[in-house]
């Protein structure tokens, strides 16, 4: 009897032990999972539910379903094949702090599989005539038209920009596809006169290979499309490392193009995505199999990428920071100045590389312009960006909020005069902690904080006196050189601004703001902006390699430069 009692007691102890073990394992696993979550994405760990009221009201779940985005997604894909064995990124919306979905990141083994597939795909993709490649891009553009609403909603919800800006970003994708389709029949070389009789010289362009794309969070889909649409029609294949701050947008885009490629019986690897932090980006930048890296982001990031790629003699297309100014002259029309300056400063919550950072105002009209701008700020509404009655949504995350607050304090310390107070908004509708008030500060161009780009809605006002040349000197007196604008009705001032002695930026506008570039023109800037050009004009040439040919169709062999070499 005692023997059986002991057996039962031991059995009970074992059961208790197993139960405690299961609980302990669950705690360990949960803790480990939380450690693996991207720090940027954490707003409120109590939010275990996928999305909340805002997402439901604005149809985010339906949008995700249409885009093929799941609760848990593979962040590595070569097209129809998706796989990932890395840590998990949780994507929380800055709109409401709610969990949108999760993405598994890319390991080294995953990356090597992507590159093996991409390099193989390039060999067949380049064989397809360029107009046929253009037909694939045309189909992609049409699919984007069908999915403009859900993709625009995802961009708005995951990144935090207004819904109209989300739709506008998808429209940019559509526009670059249209541009690329036409371009696929115009990848022109040229015939060059030869100094040698019976000879002809030609210049032609060939596909370059695998193009690596590193994009930023502020335009989570358009920048990828700018690069891929052109690269594809040029005969290249693409590997995209999206921002870890907006990984679901990358998954959605890959799902769209994957369907197009599958329907056309094209191989895996023409369009690939990888996901993760800077370490995943380093896999691209250090890979000698990738002749071109197109990177969009901060100047600090660009320095690292540029140096790394240059060390292996690769090519870089760098689109980096901007410190953009609008010059406002005595003849400027306030009806144009106010909306142009205000949208430029607060659009996308100041998180565009073309955002207006500085207003350089002639002293004779300074008070009038200042009061008009300050008055317009009083009319701005801040809140849920999916609600089209709001002008401004949130910053991307808490790190950006802290940078914003530090910049305001730095400006005050340096002697700046705050005209419109900034600050973090709290209360109902602002639970994510990422909503901030746009600030206006009177400052001097030489302030350290003014010389650096702050990715937030902070606008610096300063004066100039005398002729427009003095304003241009201030405009150019920063390290960045992306976008610029002048507001004037004086033709001589406008033409001076656009001349070699004018703006030193890659973009120079007259009577429009600094923000809102069209895809038809080459987009990019000088100095610390990186010098790269994307989108329109002849930006396609960076995705190809140039080759000069000389053909002798005579029976003689004259040498160049008149050199004699008789045998």
Secondary structure in CASP SS format (residue, H / E / C, confidence):
PFRMAT SS
TARGET T0000
AUTHOR 0000-0000-0000
METHOD secondary structure of the structure
MODEL  1
X C 1.00
X H 1.00
X H 1.00
X H 1.00
X H 1.00
X H 1.00
X H 1.00
X H 1.00
X H 1.00
X H 1.00
X H 1.00
X H 1.00
X H 1.00
X H 1.00
X H 1.00
X H 1.00
X H 1.00
X H 1.00
X H 1.00
X H 1.00
X H 1.00
X H 1.00
X H 1.00
X H 1.00
X H 1.00
X H 1.00
X H 1.00
X H 1.00
X H 1.00
X H 1.00
X H 1.00
X H 1.00
X H 1.00
X H 1.00
X H 1.00
X H 1.00
X C 1.00
X C 1.00
X H 1.00
X H 1.00
X H 1.00
X C 1.00
X C 1.00
X C 1.00
X C 1.00
X C 1.00
X C 1.00
X C 1.00
X C 1.00
X E 1.00
X C 1.00
X C 1.00
X H 1.00
X H 1.00
X H 1.00
X H 1.00
X H 1.00
X C 1.00
X C 1.00
X H 1.00
X H 1.00
X H 1.00
X H 1.00
X H 1.00
X H 1.00
X H 1.00
X H 1.00
X C 1.00
X C 1.00
X C 1.00
X C 1.00
X E 1.00
X E 1.00
X E 1.00
X C 1.00
X C 1.00
X E 1.00
X C 1.00
X C 1.00
X C 1.00
X C 1.00
X E 1.00
X C 1.00
X C 1.00
X C 1.00
X C 1.00
X C 1.00
X E 1.00
X E 1.00
X E 1.00
X E 1.00
X E 1.00
X C 1.00
X C 1.00
X C 1.00
X C 1.00
X C 1.00
X C 1.00
X E 1.00
X E 1.00
X E 1.00
X E 1.00
X E 1.00
X E 1.00
X C 1.00
X C 1.00
X C 1.00
X H 1.00
X H 1.00
X H 1.00
X H 1.00
X H 1.00
X H 1.00
X H 1.00
X H 1.00
X H 1.00
X H 1.00
X H 1.00
X H 1.00
X H 1.00
X H 1.00
X H 1.00
X H 1.00
X H 1.00
X H 1.00
X C 1.00
X C 1.00
X C 1.00
X C 1.00
X H 1.00
X H 1.00
X H 1.00
X H 1.00
X H 1.00
X H 1.00
X H 1.00
X H 1.00
X H 1.00
X H 1.00
X H 1.00
X H 1.00
X H 1.00
X H 1.00
X H 1.00
X H 1.00
X H 1.00
X C 1.00
X H 1.00
X H 1.00
X H 1.00
X H 1.00
X H 1.00
X H 1.00
X H 1.00
X H 1.00
X H 1.00
X H 1.00
X H 1.00
X H 1.00
X C 1.00
X C 1.00
X C 1.00
X H 1.00
X H 1.00
X H 1.00
X H 1.00
X H 1.00
X H 1.00
X H 1.00
X H 1.00
X H 1.00
X H 1.00
X H 1.00
X H 1.00
X H 1.00
X H 1.00
X H 1.00
X H 1.00
X H 1.00
X H 1.00
X H 1.00
X H 1.00
X H 1.00
X C 1.00
X C 1.00
X C 1.00
X C 1.00
X C 1.00
X C 1.00
X E 1.00
X E 1.00
X E 1.00
X C 1.00
X C 1.00
X C 1.00
X C 1.00
X C 1.00
X C 1.00
X E 1.00
X E 1.00
X E 1.00
X E 1.00
X E 1.00
X E 1.00
X E 1.00
X E 1.00
X E 1.00
X C 1.00
X C 1.00
X E 1.00
X E 1.00
X E 1.00
X E 1.00
X E 1.00
X C 1.00
X C 1.00
X C 1.00
X C 1.00
X C 1.00
X C 1.00
X C 1.00
X H 1.00
X H 1.00
X H 1.00
X H 1.00
X H 1.00
X H 1.00
X H 1.00
X H 1.00
X H 1.00
X H 1.00
X H 1.00
X H 1.00
X C 1.00
X C 1.00
X C 1.00
X E 1.00
X E 1.00
X E 1.00
X E 1.00
X E 1.00
X C 1.00
X C 1.00
X C 1.00
X C 1.00
X C 1.00
X H 1.00
X H 1.00
X H 1.00
X H 1.00
X H 1.00
X H 1.00
X H 1.00
X H 1.00
X H 1.00
X H 1.00
X H 1.00
X H 1.00
X H 1.00
X H 1.00
X H 1.00
X H 1.00
X H 1.00
X C 1.00
X C 1.00
X C 1.00
X C 1.00
X C 1.00
X C 1.00
X C 1.00
X E 1.00
X E 1.00
X E 1.00
X E 1.00
X C 1.00
X C 1.00
X C 1.00
X H 1.00
X H 1.00
X H 1.00
X H 1.00
X H 1.00
X H 1.00
X H 1.00
X H 1.00
X C 1.00
X C 1.00
X C 1.00
X C 1.00
X C 1.00
X C 1.00
X E 1.00
X E 1.00
X E 1.00
X E 1.00
X E 1.00
X C 1.00
X C 1.00
X H 1.00
X H 1.00
X H 1.00
X H 1.00
X H 1.00
X H 1.00
X H 1.00
X H 1.00
X H 1.00
X H 1.00
X H 1.00
X H 1.00
X H 1.00
X C 1.00
X C 1.00
X C 1.00
X E 1.00
X E 1.00
X E 1.00
X E 1.00
X E 1.00
X C 1.00
X C 1.00
X C 1.00
X C 1.00
X E 1.00
X E 1.00
X E 1.00
X E 1.00
X E 1.00
X C 1.00
X C 1.00
X C 1.00
X C 1.00
X C 1.00
X H 1.00
X H 1.00
X H 1.00
X H 1.00
X H 1.00
X H 1.00
X H 1.00
X H 1.00
X H 1.00
X H 1.00
X H 1.00
X H 1.00
X H 1.00
X H 1.00
X H 1.00
X H 1.00
X H 1.00
X C 1.00
X C 1.00
X C 1.00
X C 1.00
X C 1.00
X E 1.00
X E 1.00
X E 1.00
X E 1.00
X E 1.00
X E 1.00
X E 1.00
X C 1.00
X C 1.00
X C 1.00
X H 1.00
X H 1.00
X H 1.00
X H 1.00
X H 1.00
X H 1.00
X H 1.00
X H 1.00
X H 1.00
X H 1.00
X H 1.00
X H 1.00
X C 1.00
X C 1.00
X C 1.00
X C 1.00
X E 1.00
X C 1.00
X C 1.00
X C 1.00
X C 1.00
X C 1.00
X C 1.00
X C 1.00
X C 1.00
X C 1.00
X E 1.00
X C 1.00
X C 1.00
X C 1.00
X C 1.00
X C 1.00
X H 1.00
X H 1.00
X H 1.00
X H 1.00
X H 1.00
X H 1.00
X H 1.00
X H 1.00
X H 1.00
X H 1.00
X H 1.00
X H 1.00
X H 1.00
X H 1.00
X H 1.00
X H 1.00
X C 1.00
X C 1.00
X C 1.00
X E 1.00
X E 1.00
X E 1.00
X E 1.00
X C 1.00
X C 1.00
X C 1.00
X E 1.00
X C 1.00
X C 1.00
X C 1.00
X C 1.00
X C 1.00
X C 1.00
X C 1.00
X C 1.00
X C 1.00
X C 1.00
X C 1.00
X E 1.00
X C 1.00
X C 1.00
X E 1.00
X E 1.00
X E 1.00
X E 1.00
X C 1.00
X C 1.00
X C 1.00
X C 1.00
X C 1.00
X H 1.00
X H 1.00
X H 1.00
X H 1.00
X C 1.00
X C 1.00
X C 1.00
X C 1.00
X C 1.00
X C 1.00
X E 1.00
X E 1.00
X E 1.00
X E 1.00
X E 1.00
X E 1.00
X E 1.00
X C 1.00
X C 1.00
X C 1.00
X H 1.00
X H 1.00
X H 1.00
X H 1.00
X H 1.00
X H 1.00
X H 1.00
X H 1.00
X H 1.00
X C 1.00
X C 1.00
X C 1.00
X E 1.00
X E 1.00
X C 1.00
X E 1.00
X E 1.00
X E 1.00
X E 1.00
X E 1.00
X C 1.00
X C 1.00
X C 1.00
X H 1.00
X H 1.00
X H 1.00
X H 1.00
X H 1.00
X H 1.00
X H 1.00
X H 1.00
X C 1.00
X C 1.00
X C 1.00
X C 1.00
X C 1.00
X C 1.00
X C 1.00
X C 1.00
X E 1.00
X E 1.00
X E 1.00
X E 1.00
X C 1.00
X C 1.00
X C 1.00
X C 1.00
X C 1.00
X C 1.00
X C 1.00
X C 1.00
X C 1.00
X C 1.00
X C 1.00
X E 1.00
X E 1.00
X C 1.00
X C 1.00
X E 1.00
X E 1.00
X C 1.00
X C 1.00
X C 1.00
X C 1.00
X C 1.00
X C 1.00
X E 1.00
X E 1.00
X C 1.00
X C 1.00
X C 1.00
X H 1.00
X H 1.00
X H 1.00
X H 1.00
X H 1.00
X E 1.00
X E 1.00
X E 1.00
X E 1.00
X E 1.00
X E 1.00
X E 1.00
X E 1.00
X E 1.00
X C 1.00
X C 1.00
X C 1.00
X C 1.00
X C 1.00
X C 1.00
X C 1.00
X H 1.00
X H 1.00
X H 1.00
X C 1.00
X C 1.00
X C 1.00
X C 1.00
X C 1.00
END
